[in-house]
Amino acid sequence: MRATELFHFSPWQRLRRWGTRMRAVLRLDRWFPQIPLALAVAALGALSLLHALPALKSLIPELSVITPSSSLTDLPIMSELGAVPALVVGAVLLIMAFGLVFRSRLSWALTLMISAISLALLLHRYQHLSIAMLIFNGLILLGLLIFRRHFSRSSVAAGTLFAFLSIVLLLSYAVFGSYVLGAGFSPQIKSLDSALYFAVVTMSTVGYGDIVPKSPEARYFVISIIILGITVFATSISAVVVPLINGRMQRLLLGEKKSDWSDHYVLIGDNLFAQNTYRALRRRHLRVLVVAPARPEPLWLPEEDLFVGDPTDPEILRRAGAMRALGVLALRNDDSENAFIILTAKEMAVPGKTVALVGNQRHLQRLRQTGVDLIIAPEVLGGQLLVESLMGEEFHGDAVLDTIFSTGAKV
């Protein structure tokens, strides 16, 4: 391929190359879209809180003098309770913004639901002053739907946050409702202590029967607590326990499944460079096992070629067959992670080649100190190929890979 052929690209190809180059320069894989969406969700939560503050200021004095009643219609405070949904929505959105930073799937689902509720509240009390907030809320919903595939992580931390938030909100709802409708119970609930006791007993479905709802409003309220309590507790347990079980099962099942691999390449990475390397090796009929901390979404390789686990853990590399592999390729985006993977492989005395990807040229010398056999620096390699093409020398992409990888064993 000569220089004239090298630079013959269509406008669409040039646009795609420019987009790929800009993604690398801006390091979009590290912060986009989770950081912008998290900031936007946090801003929406803060705006919701600010909109609810004026009504909340008039609500607080009435809360201090509220007395239990048997019916909600008898309470003058009901006219001010319209600020409570906006207050809750704002607080939840602020908390969920932290989960979005870590690409939590659970935080994404809750944010989508709460944002839809926020949009419904804005439409319900539509005013000309709320047009900007209405558009902002709609754009957040659209962004969450467009970038849904980027939020695929399921973690114990996110599940614990969801469980804690759900239980606190449900307990607050149960205590406040029990106290407000206290006159509808027998004996009457006249203090927050009694309301807390009744809420906990009802939410846990114990039901001692010492406090019984009598009025229709109180009975419907207790039904809502029971249904919500069962739902919240079941969901919270699954949100915390399921990631633990899934992680353990993946380590056990996938570890056993891949332990018999040999004469293959252990490729560590899930970025575009790793994907292209995987495809190039497979075209040469070489066996490749991709090790990733989590299951890629969307899945870009066959399930049988994937091994989920921490690549910096020597046991994971051992289960991936690193001691019988032709090479260990550390192709993560983070240079420090690649260096740590190579150090782990060297400590294990892996007999095959060790290859590391380096994105920052300043890290070349440090990476060489790990004893890595080969360093792939796209900036250096790209510059060398460019100069050769400008000088009229011929080069082939397949030949470049052939100088890096041995022929290996066929599938």
C-alpha positions, 0 to 999 in steps of 0.5 A, spaced: 500 500 500 503 506 497 501 513 500 497 515 494 492 509 496 493 510 504 490 517 504 484 515 499 478 515 504 471 517 503 468 523 506 464 518 511 471 514 512 474 521 514 469 523 519 469 516 522 477 517 523 476 524 526 471 521 531 475 516 533 481 520 534 477 525 538 475 520 542 482 518 544 484 525 545 479 527 549 479 520 553 471 519 552 471 512 554 473 514 561 468 519 563 463 519 557 457 519 558 456 517 565 459 524 568 455 529 564 449 525 565 450 524 573 452 532 573 445 533 569 441 529 574 444 532 580 442 539 577 435 536 576 435 534 583 438 541 586 432 544 581 427 540 584 429 542 591 429 549 590 422 549 587 420 545 593 423 550 598 418 556 598 412 551 600 417 547 605 418 553 609 410 554 610 409 547 611 414 546 617 410 550 622 404 546 620 408 540 621 410 542 628 402 543 630 399 538 626 394 533 630 392 526 628 386 525 624 381 520 622 381 522 615 386 526 610 380 531 608 380 534 615 387 536 615 389 543 613 396 541 611 394 537 605 394 544 601 401 544 602 403 537 601 404 538 594 411 540 595 413 533 598 413 529 592 418 534 589 422 534 595 423 527 595 424 527 587 430 532 588 433 528 594 433 521 590 436 524 584 442 527 588 443 520 591 442 517 584 447 521 581 453 518 584 451 511 582 451 514 575 458 516 575 460 508 576 455 506 571 450 502 575 445 499 572 440 500 578 442 507 578 440 508 571 433 504 572 431 508 578 434 515 575 429 513 569 423 512 573 424 518 578 426 523 572 419 520 569 416 522 575 419 529 575 417 530 568 409 528 570 410 533 576 412 538 572 406 537 567 401 537 572 403 544 575 405 547 568 407 554 568 411 558 563 416 559 568 417 551 568 418 551 560 426 551 561 426 545 567 421 541 563 425 541 557 431 540 561 428 534 564 426 531 557 433 531 555 435 527 561 430 522 559 432 522 552 440 521 554 438 516 559 435 512 553 440 513 548 446 511 552 442 505 556 448 500 554 453 504 557 450 503 564 451 495 565 455 494 572 451 491 577 455 492 584 454 490 591 455 498 593 449 500 588 445 494 591 446 497 598 445 504 596 438 502 593 436 498 599 438 503 604 434 509 600 428 504 599 427 502 606 428 509 609 423 512 604 418 507 606 419 508 613 418 515 613 412 514 609 409 509 614 411 513 620 408 520 617 402 517 615 401 513 621 401 519 625 397 523 621 391 518 621 392 516 628 385 518 630 383 512 625 387 507 629 385 503 636 388 505 640 389 512 637 396 513 635 398 520 638 406 520 638 411 519 633 414 514 638 408 510 637 407 511 630 415 509 629 413 502 633 407 501 628 410 502 622 416 497 624 411 492 626 407 493 620 413 493 615 416 487 618 409 483 617 409 481 624 403 485 626 402 484 634 395 486 633 395 491 639 394 497 634 388 496 629 386 500 624 379 502 624 377 508 619 377 506 612 383 511 610 387 508 616 385 501 613 387 503 606 394 506 608 396 499 612 394 495 606 399 500 602 404 499 607 404 491 607 404 491 600 410 496 599 414 493 605 414 486 602 416 489 595 421 493 598 424 488 602 424 483 597 427 487 592 432 490 596 435 483 598 435 481 591 439 488 589 444 486 595 445 478 594 444 477 587 450 481 585 454 477 590 451 470 588 452 472 580 460 474 581 461 468 585 458 463 580 461 467 574 468 465 578 466 458 579 463 456 573 467 460 568 473 458 572 472 451 571 470 452 564 476 455 562 481 451 566 483 447 560 485 452 555 492 451 552 496 454 546 492 460 546 492 468 547 490 471 554 487 477 551 486 482 557 481 488 555 475 491 552 476 497 548 476 498 541 484 496 540 482 489 544 476 488 540 480 489 533 486 485 536 481 479 538 478 479 531 485 479 527 488 473 531 481 469 530 482 471 522 489 467 523 485 461 526 488 462 533 485 461 539 484 467 544 481 468 551 478 475 553 479 476 560 474 482 563 472 484 569 465 484 567 461 481 562 461 486 556 455 490 554 453 489 548 457 482 547 462 483 542 465 476 542 462 469 543 461 467 550 465 461 550 471 466 548 470 470 555 472 469 562 470 474 567 474 476 573 479 480 575 485 480 571 490 482 576 489 476 580 494 471 579 488 466 580 484 468 575 490 468 570 491 461 572 484 459 571 485 462 564 490 458 562 496 463 562 501 458 564 499 454 558 498 460 553 502 463 547 502 470 550 498 474 555 496 481 552 495 487 557 490 491 552 487 495 557 486 503 557 489 504 563 497 504 563 498 502 570 493 497 570 497 494 564 503 494 568 500 491 574 498 485 569 505 484 566 508 484 573 503 479 576 504 475 569 512 475 571 511 473 578 507 467 576 513 466 571 508 465 565 512 462 559 509 465 553 510 472 551 507 478 554 505 484 551 502 491 553 499 497 550 501 504 552 497 510 551 502 515 554 509 515 551 511 518 558 510 511 561 514 507 556 520 507 560 516 505 566 513 499 563 519 497 560 522 496 567 516 490 568 520 486 563 515 486 558 517 482 552 513 487 547 510 494 548 505 496 543 505 504 543 499 506 537 502 513 537 509 511 535 507 505 531 502 510 527 508 515 526 513 509 523 508 507 518 506 514 516 513 515 515 514 509 511 508 510 507 510 517 505 517 515 503 513 510 498 515 504 502 510 498 502 507 495 508 501 491 510 497 490 516 498 483 516 505 483 516 505 488 522 501 483 526 505 477 524 511 480 527 508 481 533 504 474 534 507 467 532 503 462 528 501 458 535 496 453 535 490 452 530 483 452 533 
